[in-house]
Amino acid sequence: MNLQVRLRSLPREAVEEGHFELREGPVPNLAAGEVLIRNHFLSLDPYMRKRLADAVAGRVPFGPGDLMMGRTVGEVIESRDARFRPGEHVLGWGGWQQYSAEPAAKLEKVVDAGGMPLSVHLGVLGRPGITAWLGVVHVAAVRHGECFVVSSAAGAVGSLAGQMARHLGARVVGIAGGRAKCDAVTGELGFHGCVDYKSAGFEQALRDATPKGVEVCFENVGAAVLDATLGRMNENGRVAVCGLLGQYHSGAPYAFRNFPRVLDRALRVTGFRIDGNTDLHERARADLRAWLEGGVFRSWETVSQGLEAAPAAFVSMLEGRGRGKTLVRLA
Amino acid sequence: MNLQVRLRSLPREAVEEGHFELREGPVPNLAAGEVLIRNHFLSLDPYMRKRLADAVAGRVPFGPGDLMMGRTVGEVIESRDARFRPGEHVLGWGGWQQYSAEPAAKLEKVVDAGGMPLSVHLGVLGRPGITAWLGVVHVAAVRHGECFVVSSAAGAVGSLAGQMARHLGARVVGIAGGRAKCDAVTGELGFHGCVDYKSAGFEQALRDATPKGVEVCFENVGAAVLDATLGRMNENGRVAVCGLLGQYHSGAPYAFRNFPRVLDRALRVTGFRIDGNTDLHERARADLRAWLEGGVFRSWETVSQGLEAAPAAFVSMLEGRGRGKTLVRLA
């Protein structure tokens, strides 16, 4: 049997477990050129929230009854392509299910990461790591001595982006929800500061934490969080927009008080996505691997057990209750 | 006597003639290193509106009783610096007055532009021309075949930016207020299209004028005008933010419906100011001079006669009633 999680209904506001349903189906049969994979880990990511919002807005062909998509790492069980053999580990887009049949052309063989667990390929060496690298190194090009602010600082991408910027010599200030999370970001990840966006004194705390202003903003949230950071940006500052998680729930546009600062301070605001920069992935992976082996990163993971736990784990991640990479262990 | 225009009171909303007052003072005496200039032309520009808004917000030390600032071109009457001699033409920051005493170090000698009138140094070869060049060539780096949208298309900067982009091979669509102005932008300046932002069907008209979407937005207005163009931007599009004239009147922040497109389309939104790019002015001037001599530009001017006319001319420019460069002839 093959356990799956499918979308039951589209979330108009907050995502809840009831928007998903468990289903059992047969293990898929293979067509020529396909590979059958038993998935070990499923990655849960904020972009999935955006995909749901896009579906509500009619921008993507995705709706009730469809299998939830997702990045997976697993083991080849059967192969109808000469490049893959049973027992090999592969990265794919298996989705929220135990077994997936995927075209060989879309799979990637896992390169052993010195005995690291398979999950690292969905985290530091995977899309979160590459995304963080693109924002820090390519889009914002942070330099030694600059002040670097990152929101969702305890999230999969934010926690890596901040550690990278610190390694590159920046003064790093995170923004996260809740005192405990902020303490972990400074205490365990070595950020120079971390500000709680849920506290009443958020804006003042951000000013205090960035006394000389901000050169780089790595943005994962948008809305009031981005607005506060915009208000701290220095001349020629760079804003790397990686996500707008705080704006997906509500269709209402957010009125940024500090938007005019784009002109006043000659800011550069750049949206970027991992898929738009595939020519840089090789370089990113080489850096990430070297930094990982050099102990630059502490890699936080929040792992749930069993596919049944995926909806709750997803909701928990969206509500900011996890730390670092959110994963579901399937085998 | 030296006629001057000073600020009488700060505009909280729309700027009116009553916010200014005429005063007569003595022709200034010179200190060592200063030059006395009889100003021939005063340039009136949108940034002055921004300076008034900044003064209201307490961001600049400028208020009632102060002389209005402004770029001027004029003739040296007397000099206490060896580099300048009576009769020479110079560019300076003389302000809204007939005679100014300025430090020699801040003056620029006018390089003859093949018999062109002095006013050209405040337009195509001056700050509007350099600003347009910076946005088109440096910030947006428009390429052949791209769709280029510019707001305030009939303004000093917008009219030049659009003509430059067209010369560089772009398909150029202007945004301007009123049918007559739009007709002039297409008929006289050779834009491929021009959309009236005051018409009820503005957004649909912009869609129709940009059937394949937009690669470059040269923004002078902000608010609903920028929002509409954001909604047309293609993947990896560039937005060069030169001005936000439509947002200076009101302190209320504007809620951009299409801000999320910065992420969805991986846009690059860059604010820029002429003063932040002085290393490029030489290159800009060389291009502008060559293009001017090559007949690339049609240079629109709206010239008022006499300093007394400056407040009305300024209000008229802000209300979009002029075309191209707004000037006051002082001598």
Interface residues (C-beta under 8 A of the other chain):
Chain A: G222 E235 N236 V241 C242 G243 L244 Q247 A252 P253 Y254 A255 F256 R257 F259 P260 R261 V262 L263 D264 R265 A266 L267 R268 V269 T270 G271 F272 R273 G276
Chain B: G222 E235 N236 V241 C242 G243 L244 Q247 A252 P253 Y254 A255 F256 R257 F259 P260 R261 V262 L263 D264 R265 A266 L267 R268 V269 T270 G271 F272 R273 G276
